[in-house]
């Protein structure tokens, strides 16, 4: 288990938008089954790409503004950011290989 | 070389793993996500024996996983990309490695079936959902549509009453297939309005879902309903891409087995939602998992004697 950075509505700007590294944010909630299915995959990616990308999670139950800003209505949703801009949005549980493909595009 | 590899970590796969691990077989379970399968989408399971008060989908699967691991089942988080048979040899290629096994138990499950209508794919993530327990809370005080007539559709409608203002439950026939108890609950719920003999034609909207176009199958009448969300529960499609052309499948793509869970290839078994059968439940998946585990052991014994 890796400690994944948890971002909030307050820290999102500094941690994600202003990040020097490309970032991946996993929008999740405790009530969501498929979120639990992808979280080990997200944790593995965080470990394997440490120093190359920043991986973070946002609990949509505690943070309502950021998900609303990106129009998120399904979780899990993963948003890949590069230079503070949305590079890709993936809705629903996807296997590790497809997430890795997206990460490689960001590097 | 493994004695047995199991692909898929839902109830069927975890039960096969539990039995094989307890029999001290050299067994490995491969799962591309965290184990649990579709049960993880179920808010509350009330028809699994041994839990008279019901149990959450999370807890049930956590317990099944823990129980299998207690007997030494190894679970690896890898995605299987290819399965190959060469005589009696069976090769499993994942995103990381190629493994060989003597027997194979397929427990790959099924995925949500899509409507295949205009607007559906465009609005996935923007109003079209296949999981009320995931996305329901995004529809607080809004009006939504639920499509389908089985247990899952009705359960998800009932779950949505916690959040949505009104649920238009759309079904192509004039009666539900769901069990009576669920029907009674749904009929008693003020927020759920049934629209019978009706199918969705198009999902409409700009940035997100704004309406659904409906057609009455008896009168042919077309109408529109303003909704913010469309929840689709019209059944499942089997996850059988890996074995297409390798095993006998039925017309809908489910794997054909006999009552010993044996497929058309000796030493390859199929269990759970991917198997061709009439009834898909946690309890049936578990029974099939146990059966396949036992038959796989018997297969290996005969193999060693010959």
Interface residues (C-beta under 8 A of the other chain):
Chain A: X29 X31 X32 X33 X34 X35 X36 X37 X38 X39 X40 X41 X44 X61 X71 X72 X73 X74 X75 X76 X77 X89 X91 X92 X93 X95 X96 X97
Chain B: X32 X33 X34 X36 X39 X40 X41 X42 X57 X58 X77 X79 X81 X95 X124 X125 X126 X127 X129 X130 X131 X133 X134 X135 X137 X138 X139 X207 X208 X229
